[in-house]
Amino acid sequence: MNKNKIRTILNLFRHYQVCLHKDYFFYIDNVNVNLAEVEFEPNNEVVYLFWEGSDGEEYRIKFDESGLSNARVKDGNLIIEDTEGDEIEITFNKLTKYAVNFI
């Protein structure tokens, strides 16, 4: 298990906006993130993503430490296997504050 990789990925979730890709056409950017303590145990669930879809349903994705340890990068996005075995493509966006000034 790659402990440094797990720590680095968790820091991405802490400091950046998470956007999920689905079917190449759908981009989910209203994702909420909950993180748990790292135990360096493969099945320890450490990342919990959830959002409300346009249909009003709540959706959830969970990642364990094994998924984070085996994550890979593709076209600048992170690919992580969730606890159900599905590969999830994630983009991390940096949000910056912009001061509006009217003259």
Protein Blocks (a to p, Z undefined) as FASTA:
>chain_A
ZZklmmmmmmmmmmpccdddeehlaccfkbccdddddehiaklcfbdcddddfkopacdd
dddfklmmmgcceehiacdddfkopacddddddddddddddZZ
